[in-house]
Amino acid sequence: MEQYPAVQFMVKHGRNLAILVGLALPVLVLIGIVAAEWHWVWGIAALVAGVVVGFAFRTFAELTQIIADMLLPQ
């Protein structure tokens, strides 16, 4: 798997990256709510979007893991 550093990175860190990606949008919107006085509805929308994006990234990370396990020589 040394030939595919991006795949190796996703296999190793994909689960943690999914959590970070899912939390990034709500945290940024929370900063906007506090600092720029955005409406609180954006916080709810950001939570929903964060869950959806985090789930999608987690699915991508797991698919990368499956492909690496099945197709790449160990």
N, C-alpha and C positions, 0 to 999 in steps of 0.2 A: 504494500500500500504506500510505499515511499514515493511512488510515481505520481500519486494523487494527494498533494498536501491539503487541498480544500476538503476533500472527502474525509481525510484523516482528522482534520480539525472539527468538522461537523460531527463525526462519530464520537470524538472525545468530549466536545463541549456543547453539543447541540441542545441537550436538556437544559443546561444553565442559561444558554443564550435565549431559549424560548421564554424563560421566566423574565429575563431582562427586557426582551422585546415587548412582552405583554405588559410590563410595568412602566415602560418608558413613556407611552402616550398619557396614561393617567397622571403620572408625576409632572410631566410638562404642562398639562392642562391645569393641574392643581397650582402650579407656580403662576400660571396665567390668571387663575381665579383670585389668588392672593395679591399678586403684584399689579396686575392690570385691571382688577375688578371686573373680570368677565362674569357672566351670569352662571349660577350654579348648575344650570341644566347642561352646560358643556361638560361638567364633571361626570354626570351620569352617562352622557354619550361617550366620553372618553373611557369610562370603565367598561362599557359594553364593547367598544371597539378594541380595547386592550385585551379583553377575554377572547374575542374572535381572532385577532392577529396573533396572540400567543398560542392559541389552539392550532392555527394554520401553520405557524412556524414549528410547533412541536410535531405536527404531522409530517412536515418536510424533513425534520431531523430524524424521525423514526423511519421514514422511507429511505433516507440515505443510509441508515444503519442496516436495514434489510438488504438493500442493494449491495452494500459493502460485504455483508456476511455471505450472500449467495453467489455473487459474481466475481469478487476479487480474491485472488489467491492469498492465503495467509502467510 
